[in-house]
């Protein structure tokens, strides 16, 4: 389980692959607010959902 949710980290929701890549906006306790490319801003309870960190060499990262 990945637990270092700091603003700017890219993640995926394993149960919602169509949401795309998300960028952590904030994290307070087990609640992480993520802005997903296809689903907008969502608050995720990391006790329930094990978000997957996306590494920088992942070719599916959005290019800005």
CHARMM-style PDB file with segment names, atoms N, HN, CA, C and O in Angstrom:
ATOM      1  N   UNK     1       0.842  -1.187   0.000  1.00  0.00      PROA
ATOM      2  CA  UNK     1       0.000   0.000   0.000  1.00  0.00      PROA
ATOM      3  C   UNK     1       0.886   1.249   0.000  1.00  0.00      PROA
ATOM      4  O   UNK     1       1.844   1.346   0.767  1.00  0.00      PROA
ATOM      5  N   UNK     2       0.553   2.189  -0.863  1.00  0.00      PROA
ATOM      6  HN  UNK     2      -0.225   2.110  -1.487  1.00  0.00      PROA
ATOM      7  CA  UNK     2       1.283   3.451  -0.944  1.00  0.00      PROA
ATOM      8  C   UNK     2       0.635   4.434   0.016  1.00  0.00      PROA
ATOM      9  O   UNK     2      -0.579   4.635  -0.029  1.00  0.00      PROA
ATOM     10  N   UNK     3       1.432   5.048   0.885  1.00  0.00      PROA
ATOM     11  HN  UNK     3       2.418   4.885   0.921  1.00  0.00      PROA
ATOM     12  CA  UNK     3       0.833   5.928   1.896  1.00  0.00      PROA
ATOM     13  C   UNK     3       1.383   7.348   1.889  1.00  0.00      PROA
ATOM     14  O   UNK     3       0.932   8.179   2.677  1.00  0.00      PROA
ATOM     15  N   UNK     4       2.341   7.649   1.026  1.00  0.00      PROA
ATOM     16  HN  UNK     4       2.707   6.975   0.385  1.00  0.00      PROA
ATOM     17  CA  UNK     4       2.960   8.979   1.026  1.00  0.00      PROA
ATOM     18  C   UNK     4       2.218   9.909   0.073  1.00  0.00      PROA
ATOM     19  O   UNK     4       2.754  10.320  -0.956  1.00  0.00      PROA
ATOM     20  N   UNK     5       0.972  10.235   0.433  1.00  0.00      PROA
ATOM     21  HN  UNK     5       0.537   9.901   1.269  1.00  0.00      PROA
ATOM     22  CA  UNK     5       0.153  11.082  -0.426  1.00  0.00      PROA
ATOM     23  C   UNK     5       0.443  12.547  -0.120  1.00  0.00      PROA
ATOM     24  O   UNK     5      -0.058  13.100   0.859  1.00  0.00      PROA
ATOM     25  N   UNK     6       1.249  13.161  -0.960  1.00  0.00      PROA
ATOM     26  HN  UNK     6       1.656  12.712  -1.756  1.00  0.00      PROA
ATOM     27  CA  UNK     6       1.565  14.577  -0.822  1.00  0.00      PROA
ATOM     28  C   UNK     6       1.109  15.274  -2.102  1.00  0.00      PROA
ATOM     29  O   UNK     6       1.078  14.656  -3.166  1.00  0.00      PROA
ATOM     30  N   UNK     7       0.757  16.550  -2.008  1.00  0.00      PROA
ATOM     31  HN  UNK     7       0.782  17.053  -1.144  1.00  0.00      PROA
ATOM     32  CA  UNK     7       0.319  17.266  -3.208  1.00  0.00      PROA
ATOM     33  C   UNK     7       1.341  17.149  -4.346  1.00  0.00      PROA
ATOM     34  O   UNK     7       2.548  17.299  -4.153  1.00  0.00      PROA
ATOM     35  N   UNK     8       0.804  16.876  -5.535  1.00  0.00      PROA
ATOM     36  HN  UNK     8      -0.177  16.754  -5.692  1.00  0.00      PROA
ATOM     37  CA  UNK     8       1.648  16.758  -6.718  1.00  0.00      PROA
ATOM     38  C   UNK     8       1.912  15.327  -7.161  1.00  0.00      PROA
ATOM     39  O   UNK     8       2.286  15.094  -8.310  1.00  0.00      PROA
ATOM     40  N   UNK     9       1.721  14.360  -6.253  1.00  0.00      PROA
ATOM     41  HN  UNK     9       1.417  14.549  -5.319  1.00  0.00      PROA
ATOM     42  CA  UNK     9       1.960  12.956  -6.587  1.00  0.00      PROA
ATOM     43  C   UNK     9       0.856  12.479  -7.536  1.00  0.00      PROA
ATOM     44  O   UNK     9      -0.315  12.811  -7.350  1.00  0.00      PROA
ATOM     45  N   UNK    10       1.235  11.703  -8.551  1.00  0.00      PROA
ATOM     46  HN  UNK    10       2.186  11.433  -8.702  1.00  0.00      PROA
ATOM     47  CA  UNK    10       0.272  11.146  -9.493  1.00  0.00      PROA
ATOM     48  C   UNK    10      -0.137   9.744  -9.053  1.00  0.00      PROA
ATOM     49  O   UNK    10       0.695   8.938  -8.636  1.00  0.00      PROA
ATOM     50  N   UNK    11      -1.443   9.469  -9.157  1.00  0.00      PROA
ATOM     51  HN  UNK    11      -2.119  10.123  -9.496  1.00  0.00      PROA
ATOM     52  CA  UNK    11      -1.997   8.181  -8.706  1.00  0.00      PROA
ATOM     53  C   UNK    11      -3.050   7.684  -9.694  1.00  0.00      PROA
ATOM     54  O   UNK    11      -3.518   8.413 -10.569  1.00  0.00      PROA
ATOM     55  N   UNK    12      -3.402   6.404  -9.512  1.00  0.00      PROA
ATOM     56  HN  UNK    12      -3.022   5.812  -8.802  1.00  0.00      PROA
ATOM     57  CA  UNK    12      -4.526   5.788 -10.223  1.00  0.00      PROA
ATOM     58  C   UNK    12      -5.458   5.181  -9.182  1.00  0.00      PROA
ATOM     59  O   UNK    12      -5.023   4.741  -8.118  1.00  0.00      PROA
ATOM     60  N   UNK    13      -6.750   5.165  -9.511  1.00  0.00      PROA
ATOM     61  HN  UNK    13      -7.103   5.522 -10.376  1.00  0.00      PROA
ATOM     62  CA  UNK    13      -7.735   4.460  -8.689  1.00  0.00      PROA
ATOM     63  C   UNK    13      -7.895   3.083  -9.332  1.00  0.00      PROA
ATOM     64  O   UNK    13      -8.405   2.986 -10.448  1.00  0.00      PROA
ATOM     65  N   UNK    14      -7.467   2.008  -8.643  1.00  0.00      PROA
ATOM     66  HN  UNK    14      -7.053   2.087  -7.736  1.00  0.00      PROA
ATOM     67  CA  UNK    14      -7.494   0.677  -9.258  1.00  0.00      PROA
ATOM     68  C   UNK    14      -8.894   0.192  -9.633  1.00  0.00      PROA
ATOM     69  O   UNK    14      -9.030  -0.637 -10.532  1.00  0.00      PROA
ATOM     70  N   UNK    15      -9.915   0.680  -8.980  1.00  0.00      PROA
ATOM     71  HN  UNK    15      -9.805   1.354  -8.249  1.00  0.00      PROA
ATOM     72  CA  UNK    15     -11.279   0.265  -9.279  1.00  0.00      PROA
ATOM     73  C   UNK    15     -11.971   1.113 -10.328  1.00  0.00      PROA
ATOM     74  O   UNK    15     -13.073   0.792 -10.772  1.00  0.00      PROA
ATOM     75  N   UNK    16     -11.308   2.217 -10.729  1.00  0.00      PROA
ATOM     76  HN  UNK    16     -10.413   2.478 -10.369  1.00  0.00      PROA
ATOM     77  CA  UNK    16     -11.901   3.136 -11.699  1.00  0.00      PROA
ATOM     78  C   UNK    16     -10.869   3.515 -12.762  1.00  0.00      PROA
ATOM     79  O   UNK    16     -10.479   4.680 -12.843  1.00  0.00      PROA
ATOM     80  N   UNK    17     -10.420   2.562 -13.575  1.00  0.00      PROA
ATOM     81  HN  UNK    17     -10.737   1.616 -13.508  1.00  0.00      PROA
ATOM     82  CA  UNK    17      -9.370   2.866 -14.553  1.00  0.00      PROA
ATOM     83  C   UNK    17      -9.765   3.932 -15.577  1.00  0.00      PROA
ATOM     84  O   UNK    17      -8.903   4.610 -16.137  1.00  0.00      PROA
ATOM     85  N   UNK    18     -11.077   4.078 -15.819  1.00  0.00      PROA
ATOM     86  HN  UNK    18     -11.777   3.527 -15.365  1.00  0.00      PROA
ATOM     87  CA  UNK    18     -11.530   5.083 -16.775  1.00  0.00      PROA
ATOM     88  C   UNK    18     -11.380   6.509 -16.249  1.00  0.00      PROA
ATOM     89  O   UNK    18     -11.516   7.463 -17.015  1.00  0.00      PROA
ATOM     90  N   UNK    19     -11.100   6.670 -14.949  1.00  0.00      PROA
ATOM     91  HN  UNK    19     -10.990   5.895 -14.326  1.00  0.00      PROA
ATOM     92  CA  UNK    19     -10.866   8.002 -14.407  1.00  0.00      PROA
ATOM     93  C   UNK    19      -9.533   8.563 -14.870  1.00  0.00      PROA
ATOM     94  O   UNK    19      -9.324   9.776 -14.834  1.00  0.00      PROA
ATOM     95  N   UNK    20      -8.639   7.703 -15.301  1.00  0.00      PROA
ATOM     96  HN  UNK    20      -8.809   6.718 -15.331  1.00  0.00      PROA
ATOM     97  CA  UNK    20      -7.322   8.133 -15.764  1.00  0.00      PROA
ATOM     98  C   UNK    20      -6.377   8.428 -14.615  1.00  0.00      PROA
ATOM     99  O   UNK    20      -6.582   7.985 -13.485  1.00  0.00      PROA
ATOM    100  N   UNK    21      -5.342   9.183 -14.929  1.00  0.00      PROA
ATOM    101  HN  UNK    21      -5.176   9.543 -15.847  1.00  0.00      PROA
ATOM    102  CA  UNK    21      -4.332   9.561 -13.941  1.00  0.00      PROA
ATOM    103  C   UNK    21      -4.867  10.719 -13.114  1.00  0.00      PROA
ATOM    104  O   UNK    21      -5.497  11.638 -13.638  1.00  0.00      PROA
ATOM    105  N   UNK    22      -4.606  10.661 -11.818  1.00  0.00      PROA
ATOM    106  HN  UNK    22      -4.094   9.915 -11.392  1.00  0.00      PROA
ATOM    107  CA  UNK    22      -5.013  11.749 -10.932  1.00  0.00      PROA
ATOM    108  C   UNK    22      -3.817  12.345 -10.231  1.00  0.00      PROA
ATOM    109  O   UNK    22      -2.816  11.668  -9.996  1.00  0.00      PROA
ATOM    110  N   UNK    23      -3.928  13.623  -9.896  1.00  0.00      PROA
ATOM    111  HN  UNK    23      -4.741  14.173 -10.087  1.00  0.00      PROA
ATOM    112  CA  UNK    23      -2.864  14.293  -9.153  1.00  0.00      PROA
ATOM    113  C   UNK    23      -3.400  14.669  -7.780  1.00  0.00      PROA
ATOM    114  O   UNK    23      -4.446  15.308  -7.659  1.00  0.00      PROA
ATOM    115  N   UNK    24      -2.668  14.263  -6.748  1.00  0.00      PROA
ATOM    116  HN  UNK    24      -1.819  13.744  -6.846  1.00  0.00      PROA
ATOM    117  CA  UNK    24      -3.071  14.557  -5.376  1.00  0.00      PROA
ATOM    118  C   UNK    24      -3.069  16.066  -5.164  1.00  0.00      PROA
ATOM    119  O   UNK    24      -2.102  16.756  -5.488  1.00  0.00      PROA
ATOM    120  N   UNK    25      -4.182  16.564  -4.609  1.00  0.00      PROA
ATOM    121  HN  UNK    25      -4.967  16.004  -4.345  1.00  0.00      PROA
ATOM    122  CA  UNK    25      -4.323  17.984  -4.290  1.00  0.00      PROA
ATOM    123  C   UNK    25      -4.056  18.238  -2.809  1.00  0.00      PROA
ATOM    124  O   UNK    25      -3.428  19.230  -2.438  1.00  0.00      PROA
ATOM    125  N   UNK    26      -4.549  17.319  -1.967  1.00  0.00      PROA
ATOM    126  HN  UNK    26      -5.059  16.514  -2.268  1.00  0.00      PROA
ATOM    127  CA  UNK    26      -4.331  17.442  -0.522  1.00  0.00      PROA
ATOM    128  C   UNK    26      -4.566  16.091   0.130  1.00  0.00      PROA
ATOM    129  O   UNK    26      -5.210  15.208  -0.436  1.00  0.00      PROA
ATOM    130  N   UNK    27      -4.028  15.952   1.334  1.00  0.00      PROA
ATOM    131  HN  UNK    27      -3.505  16.669   1.795  1.00  0.00      PROA
ATOM    132  CA  UNK    27      -4.218  14.723   2.103  1.00  0.00      PROA
ATOM    133  C   UNK    27      -4.332  15.075   3.576  1.00  0.00      PROA
ATOM    134  O   UNK    27      -3.448  15.715   4.146  1.00  0.00      PROA
ATOM    135  N   UNK    28      -5.442  14.646   4.191  1.00  0.00      PROA
ATOM    136  HN  UNK    28      -6.160  14.126   3.728  1.00  0.00      PROA
ATOM    137  CA  UNK    28      -5.669  14.862   5.618  1.00  0.00      PROA
ATOM    138  C   UNK    28      -6.086  13.525   6.204  1.00  0.00      PROA
ATOM    139  O   UNK    28      -7.197  13.051   5.965  1.00  0.00      PROA
ATOM    140  N   UNK    29      -5.196  12.924   6.968  1.00  0.00      PROA
ATOM    141  HN  UNK    29      -4.293  13.309   7.162  1.00  0.00      PROA
ATOM    142  CA  UNK    29      -5.480  11.604   7.511  1.00  0.00      PROA
ATOM    143  C   UNK    29      -5.638  10.602   6.379  1.00  0.00      PROA
ATOM    144  O   UNK    29      -4.770  10.489   5.513  1.00  0.00      PROA
ATOM    145  N   UNK    30      -6.750   9.875   6.389  1.00  0.00      PROA
ATOM    146  HN  UNK    30      -7.455   9.966   7.092  1.00  0.00      PROA
ATOM    147  CA  UNK    30      -6.990   8.872   5.356  1.00  0.00      PROA
ATOM    148  C   UNK    30      -7.754   9.438   4.155  1.00  0.00      PROA
ATOM    149  O   UNK    30      -8.054   8.706   3.211  1.00  0.00      PROA
ATOM    150  N   UNK    31      -8.065  10.724   4.187  1.00  0.00      PROA
ATOM    151  HN  UNK    31      -7.821  11.318   4.953  1.00  0.00      PROA
ATOM    152  CA  UNK    31      -8.806  11.344   3.084  1.00  0.00      PROA
ATOM    153  C   UNK    31      -7.845  12.096   2.159  1.00  0.00      PROA
ATOM    154  O   UNK    31      -7.137  13.019   2.563  1.00  0.00      PROA
ATOM    155  N   UNK    32      -7.856  11.657   0.904  1.00  0.00      PROA
ATOM    156  HN  UNK    32      -8.430  10.907   0.576  1.00  0.00      PROA
ATOM    157  CA  UNK    32      -6.963  12.250  -0.097  1.00  0.00      PROA
ATOM    158  C   UNK    32      -7.821  12.836  -1.204  1.00  0.00      PROA
ATOM    159  O   UNK    32      -8.654  12.135  -1.779  1.00  0.00      PROA
ATOM    160  N   UNK    33      -7.630  14.115  -1.511  1.00  0.00      PROA
ATOM    161  HN  UNK    33      -6.953  14.685  -1.045  1.00  0.00      PROA
ATOM    162  CA  UNK    33      -8.345  14.750  -2.610  1.00  0.00      PROA
ATOM    163  C   UNK    33      -7.471  14.673  -3.845  1.00  0.00      PROA
ATOM    164  O   UNK    33      -6.324  15.122  -3.849  1.00  0.00      PROA
ATOM    165  N   UNK    34      -8.044  14.088  -4.908  1.00  0.00      PROA
ATOM    166  HN  UNK    34      -8.975  13.723  -4.905  1.00  0.00      PROA
ATOM    167  CA  UNK    34      -7.307  13.842  -6.136  1.00  0.00      PROA
ATOM    168  C   UNK    34      -8.073  14.463  -7.301  1.00  0.00      PROA
ATOM    169  O   UNK    34      -9.294  14.333  -7.383  1.00  0.00      PROA
ATOM    170  N   UNK    35      -7.360  15.136  -8.198  1.00  0.00      PROA
ATOM    171  HN  UNK    35      -6.368  15.242  -8.131  1.00  0.00      PROA
ATOM    172  CA  UNK    35      -7.973  15.674  -9.402  1.00  0.00      PROA
ATOM    173  C   UNK    35      -7.654  14.717 -10.548  1.00  0.00      PROA
ATOM    174  O   UNK    35      -6.526  14.688 -11.042  1.00  0.00      PROA
ATOM    175  N   UNK    36      -8.657  13.926 -10.975  1.00  0.00      PROA
ATOM    176  HN  UNK    36      -9.573  13.948 -10.574  1.00  0.00      PROA
ATOM    177  CA  UNK    36      -8.471  12.934 -12.035  1.00  0.00      PROA
ATOM    178  C   UNK    36      -8.726  13.562 -13.394  1.00  0.00      PROA
ATOM    179  O   UNK    36      -9.608  14.409 -13.538  1.00  0.00      PROA
ATOM    180  N   UNK    37      -7.945  13.144 -14.402  1.00  0.00      PROA
ATOM    181  HN  UNK    37      -7.228  12.456 -14.285  1.00  0.00      PROA
ATOM    182  CA  UNK    37      -8.060  13.733 -15.736  1.00  0.00      PROA
ATOM    183  C   UNK    37      -9.424  13.507 -16.370  1.00  0.00      PROA
ATOM    184  O   UNK    37      -9.874  14.349 -17.148  1.00  0.00      PROA
ATOM    185  N   UNK    38     -10.100  12.404 -16.067  1.00  0.00      PROA
ATOM    186  HN  UNK    38      -9.735  11.720 -15.434  1.00  0.00      PROA
ATOM    187  CA  UNK    38     -11.395  12.117 -16.692  1.00  0.00      PROA
ATOM    188  C   UNK    38     -12.574  12.138 -15.726  1.00  0.00      PROA
ATOM    189  O   UNK    38     -13.711  11.910 -16.140  1.00  0.00      PROA
ATOM    190  N   UNK    39     -12.324  12.406 -14.448  1.00  0.00      PROA
ATOM    191  HN  UNK    39     -11.400  12.591 -14.111  1.00  0.00      PROA
ATOM    192  CA  UNK    39     -13.410  12.356 -13.462  1.00  0.00      PROA
ATOM    193  C   UNK    39     -13.447  13.584 -12.559  1.00  0.00      PROA
ATOM    194  O   UNK    39     -14.321  13.695 -11.699  1.00  0.00      PROA
ATOM    195  N   UNK    40     -12.511  14.500 -12.746  1.00  0.00      PROA
ATOM    196  HN  UNK    40     -11.801  14.410 -13.444  1.00  0.00      PROA
ATOM    197  CA  UNK    40     -12.497  15.691 -11.912  1.00  0.00      PROA
ATOM    198  C   UNK    40     -12.000  15.409 -10.511  1.00  0.00      PROA
ATOM    199  O   UNK    40     -11.324  14.412 -10.258  1.00  0.00      PROA
ATOM    200  N   UNK    41     -12.348  16.305  -9.606  1.00  0.00      PROA
ATOM    201  HN  UNK    41     -12.898  17.115  -9.811  1.00  0.00      PROA
ATOM    202  CA  UNK    41     -11.850  16.221  -8.235  1.00  0.00      PROA
ATOM    203  C   UNK    41     -12.680  15.232  -7.430  1.00  0.00      PROA
ATOM    204  O   UNK    41     -13.908  15.314  -7.385  1.00  0.00      PROA
ATOM    205  N   UNK    42     -11.981  14.291  -6.793  1.00  0.00      PROA
ATOM    206  HN  UNK    42     -10.983  14.224  -6.830  1.00  0.00      PROA
ATOM    207  CA  UNK    42     -12.633  13.273  -5.967  1.00  0.00      PROA
ATOM    208  C   UNK    42     -11.899  13.156  -4.645  1.00  0.00      PROA
ATOM    209  O   UNK    42     -10.674  13.262  -4.591  1.00  0.00      PROA
ATOM    210  N   UNK    43     -12.665  12.933  -3.568  1.00  0.00      PROA
ATOM    211  HN  UNK    43     -13.660  12.846  -3.612  1.00  0.00      PROA
ATOM    212  CA  UNK    43     -12.059  12.668  -2.272  1.00  0.00      PROA
ATOM    213  C   UNK    43     -12.096  11.162  -2.049  1.00  0.00      PROA
ATOM    214  O   UNK    43     -13.157  10.539  -2.097  1.00  0.00      PROA
ATOM    215  N   UNK    44     -10.920  10.589  -1.803  1.00  0.00      PROA
ATOM    216  HN  UNK    44     -10.058  11.095  -1.764  1.00  0.00      PROA
ATOM    217  CA  UNK    44     -10.770   9.152  -1.676  1.00  0.00      PROA
ATOM    218  C   UNK    44     -10.398   8.810  -0.235  1.00  0.00      PROA
ATOM    219  O   UNK    44      -9.517   9.436   0.355  1.00  0.00      PROA
ATOM    220  N   UNK    45     -11.078   7.810   0.323  1.00  0.00      PROA
ATOM    221  HN  UNK    45     -11.793   7.302  -0.157  1.00  0.00      PROA
ATOM    222  CA  UNK    45     -10.731   7.302   1.648  1.00  0.00      PROA
ATOM    223  C   UNK    45      -9.731   6.171   1.434  1.00  0.00      PROA
ATOM    224  O   UNK    45     -10.088   5.103   0.937  1.00  0.00      PROA
ATOM    225  N   UNK    46      -8.480   6.409   1.812  1.00  0.00      PROA
ATOM    226  HN  UNK    46      -8.189   7.276   2.216  1.00  0.00      PROA
ATOM    227  CA  UNK    46      -7.430   5.423   1.544  1.00  0.00      PROA
ATOM    228  C   UNK    46      -7.512   4.193   2.446  1.00  0.00      PROA
ATOM    229  O   UNK    46      -6.763   3.236   2.253  1.00  0.00      PROA
ATOM    230  N   UNK    47      -8.408   4.209   3.422  1.00  0.00      PROA
ATOM    231  HN  UNK    47      -9.016   4.987   3.579  1.00  0.00      PROA
ATOM    232  CA  UNK    47      -8.657   2.992   4.202  1.00  0.00      PROA
ATOM    233  C   UNK    47      -9.460   2.014   3.345  1.00  0.00      PROA
ATOM    234  O   UNK    47      -9.313   0.799   3.475  1.00  0.00      PROA
ATOM    235  N   UNK    48     -10.307   2.553   2.470  1.00  0.00      PROA
ATOM    236  HN  UNK    48     -10.426   3.540   2.364  1.00  0.00      PROA
ATOM    237  CA  UNK    48     -11.173   1.742   1.614  1.00  0.00      PROA
ATOM    238  C   UNK    48     -10.527   1.461   0.258  1.00  0.00      PROA
ATOM    239  O   UNK    48     -10.631   0.350  -0.262  1.00  0.00      PROA
ATOM    240  N   UNK    49      -9.859   2.469  -0.315  1.00  0.00      PROA
ATOM    241  HN  UNK    49      -9.775   3.371   0.108  1.00  0.00      PROA
ATOM    242  CA  UNK    49      -9.281   2.357  -1.648  1.00  0.00      PROA
ATOM    243  C   UNK    49      -7.768   2.460  -1.568  1.00  0.00      PROA
ATOM    244  O   UNK    49      -7.229   3.403  -0.988  1.00  0.00      PROA
ATOM    245  N   UNK    50      -7.087   1.486  -2.154  1.00  0.00      PROA
ATOM    246  HN  UNK    50      -7.525   0.720  -2.626  1.00  0.00      PROA
ATOM    247  CA  UNK    50      -5.621   1.478  -2.177  1.00  0.00      PROA
ATOM    248  C   UNK    50      -5.151   2.133  -3.476  1.00  0.00      PROA
ATOM    249  O   UNK    50      -4.923   1.456  -4.478  1.00  0.00      PROA
ATOM    250  N   UNK    51      -5.009   3.455  -3.441  1.00  0.00      PROA
ATOM    251  HN  UNK    51      -5.194   4.005  -2.627  1.00  0.00      PROA
ATOM    252  CA  UNK    51      -4.554   4.179  -4.628  1.00  0.00      PROA
ATOM    253  C   UNK    51      -3.172   3.698  -5.042  1.00  0.00      PROA
ATOM    254  O   UNK    51      -2.336   3.382  -4.196  1.00  0.00      PROA
ATOM    255  N   UNK    52      -2.938   3.644  -6.355  1.00  0.00      PROA
ATOM    256  HN  UNK    52      -3.618   3.901  -7.042  1.00  0.00      PROA
ATOM    257  CA  UNK    52      -1.644   3.206  -6.877  1.00  0.00      PROA
ATOM    258  C   UNK    52      -0.861   4.423  -7.347  1.00  0.00      PROA
ATOM    259  O   UNK    52      -1.366   5.234  -8.123  1.00  0.00      PROA
ATOM    260  N   UNK    53       0.372   4.547  -6.875  1.00  0.00      PROA
ATOM    261  HN  UNK    53       0.782   3.889  -6.244  1.00  0.00      PROA
ATOM    262  CA  UNK    53       1.209   5.652  -7.322  1.00  0.00      PROA
ATOM    263  C   UNK    53       1.650   5.402  -8.757  1.00  0.00      PROA
ATOM    264  O   UNK    53       1.976   4.276  -9.134  1.00  0.00      PROA
ATOM    265  N   UNK    54       1.654   6.469  -9.552  1.00  0.00      PROA
ATOM    266  HN  UNK    54       1.389   7.383  -9.245  1.00  0.00      PROA
ATOM    267  CA  UNK    54       2.129   6.402 -10.925  1.00  0.00      PROA
ATOM    268  C   UNK    54       3.542   6.957 -10.931  1.00  0.00      PROA
ATOM    269  O   UNK    54       3.779   8.071 -10.464  1.00  0.00      PROA
ATOM    270  N   UNK    55       4.475   6.185 -11.456  1.00  0.00      PROA
ATOM    271  HN  UNK    55       4.282   5.280 -11.835  1.00  0.00      PROA
ATOM    272  CA  UNK    55       5.866   6.624 -11.477  1.00  0.00      PROA
ATOM    273  C   UNK    55       6.109   7.593 -12.627  1.00  0.00      PROA
ATOM    274  O   UNK    55       5.358   7.622 -13.602  1.00  0.00      PROA
ATOM    275  N   UNK    56       7.168   8.383 -12.499  1.00  0.00      PROA
ATOM    276  HN  UNK    56       7.779   8.359 -11.707  1.00  0.00      PROA
ATOM    277  CA  UNK    56       7.477   9.398 -13.500  1.00  0.00      PROA
ATOM    278  C   UNK    56       7.787   8.805 -14.865  1.00  0.00      PROA
ATOM    279  O   UNK    56       7.604   9.474 -15.882  1.00  0.00      PROA
ATOM    280  N   UNK    57       8.255   7.558 -14.906  1.00  0.00      PROA
ATOM    281  HN  UNK    57       8.405   7.015 -14.080  1.00  0.00      PROA
ATOM    282  CA  UNK    57       8.577   6.961 -16.201  1.00  0.00      PROA
ATOM    283  C   UNK    57       7.376   6.262 -16.838  1.00  0.00      PROA
ATOM    284  O   UNK    57       7.506   5.625 -17.883  1.00  0.00      PROA
ATOM    285  N   UNK    58       6.209   6.384 -16.208  1.00  0.00      PROA
ATOM    286  HN  UNK    58       6.103   6.902 -15.359  1.00  0.00      PROA
ATOM    287  CA  UNK    58       4.989   5.814 -16.780  1.00  0.00      PROA
ATOM    288  C   UNK    58       4.602   6.633 -18.012  1.00  0.00      PROA
ATOM    289  O   UNK    58       4.402   7.844 -17.916  1.00  0.00      PROA
ATOM    290  N   UNK    59       4.499   5.985 -19.149  1.00  0.00      PROA
ATOM    291  HN  UNK    59       4.662   5.001 -19.227  1.00  0.00      PROA
ATOM    292  CA  UNK    59       4.243   6.701 -20.398  1.00  0.00      PROA
ATOM    293  C   UNK    59       2.823   7.239 -20.504  1.00  0.00      PROA
ATOM    294  O   UNK    59       2.516   7.965 -21.450  1.00  0.00      PROA
ATOM    295  N   UNK    60       1.937   6.897 -19.544  1.00  0.00      PROA
ATOM    296  HN  UNK    60       2.187   6.307 -18.776  1.00  0.00      PROA
ATOM    297  CA  UNK    60       0.574   7.406 -19.615  1.00  0.00      PROA
ATOM    298  C   UNK    60       0.395   8.699 -18.818  1.00  0.00      PROA
ATOM    299  O   UNK    60      -0.725   9.193 -18.685  1.00  0.00      PROA
ATOM    300  N   UNK    61       1.473   9.241 -18.294  1.00  0.00      PROA
ATOM    301  HN  UNK    61       2.383   8.840 -18.402  1.00  0.00      PROA
ATOM    302  CA  UNK    61       1.359  10.509 -17.579  1.00  0.00      PROA
ATOM    303  C   UNK    61       0.905  11.603 -18.538  1.00  0.00      PROA
ATOM    304  O   UNK    61       1.355  11.653 -19.683  1.00  0.00      PROA
ATOM    305  N   UNK    62       0.021  12.475 -18.079  1.00  0.00      PROA
ATOM    306  HN  UNK    62      -0.344  12.435 -17.149  1.00  0.00      PROA
ATOM    307  CA  UNK    62      -0.385  13.584 -18.947  1.00  0.00      PROA
ATOM    308  C   UNK    62       0.805  14.513 -19.191  1.00  0.00      PROA
ATOM    309  O   UNK    62       1.588  14.784 -18.281  1.00  0.00      PROA
ATOM    310  N   UNK    63       0.929  14.987 -20.399  1.00  0.00      PROA
ATOM    311  HN  UNK    63       0.292  14.767 -21.138  1.00  0.00      PROA
ATOM    312  CA  UNK    63       2.028  15.889 -20.749  1.00  0.00      PROA
ATOM    313  C   UNK    63       1.514  17.313 -20.754  1.00  0.00      PROA
ATOM    314  O   UNK    63       0.561  17.638 -21.462  1.00  0.00      PROA
ATOM    315  N   UNK    64       2.145  18.152 -19.968  1.00  0.00      PROA
ATOM    316  HN  UNK    64       2.920  17.887 -19.393  1.00  0.00      PROA
ATOM    317  CA  UNK    64       1.718  19.549 -19.869  1.00  0.00      PROA
ATOM    318  C   UNK    64       2.726  20.449 -20.532  1.00  0.00      PROA
ATOM    319  OT1 UNK    64       2.547  21.666 -20.554  1.00  0.00      PROA
TER     320      UNK     64
END
